[in-house]
Amino acid sequence: MGENADAKKSAEQQVEEKKEPEKGKKAAKGKKESADKRVINDCRIAPGCVIEEQTNIQRSIIGRNVHISKGTKIVNCVILRETVIGEDVTLQNTFIGEKSIIRNKAKVKDSQISHNCTVEESKELVEDIVARHDES
């Protein structure tokens, strides 16, 4: 049994060694690349989405061409098409309309974001409604 475990471990190590950095990114010398950990459970994700590494998406619906940056956590959300979610964002129980932007490190909980809206960097929203005001 010990030999099988050693053989499996050896094979896993070989696979890890053969992994290449993402296109356009080079691994820094002397640094080990962090593991790409995407956790996606009980979700509907439309075609054309980009979901970067180290994301956690649970019980959510993601529309077409949404970009979700690294380090983001999304739970119980609906995000409509062509929305951009920045790095290290936390979204919980939130609806986000199409073509919106949620900037880096924003935290949004129990809220509704209308279409074409922007939540600024590091902004915290709880039980809020953000709507776009068109100029007349």
Steps between C-alpha positions, in 0.01 A plus 500: 500500500788736574646451151166594334476818705860592412435432128184713506682781679783482249258520206324801656833674552589445133169651389559804726852545358368495142240771557582820317407852608197658330559663164664836537609430858840369598582337830745702706832324551527334838127538567251218478179590320193492725253227420204593280215444742160564352210374708174501306196321647133492402531776237380582152774668298427624147748472211774759455571556868852548632552374854849559633682289758430494873129568460216349700154502341207332675129470409510779240400580142761669282395653164687510168842662471538579870858546620572393858847592625718303740430474870128567462228329705143485368215334693127494408528763225364572155742688275376602157699516175815699429565593861853534635582393855837623634755322720427395859132593478239342729141472374223339702124480434529767231354570155725684251358638175672472163813697407577601857842528661587393853848632575775330705438414866136607500265317737133481404241313706119473469492767229379579148725666244325629188641472144797717396591584861838513669582409860823678586815335638483385865136615526278308744129470429249319721128487421543771239361582157728662243326644194631693204368853457476590132558859400202665332 
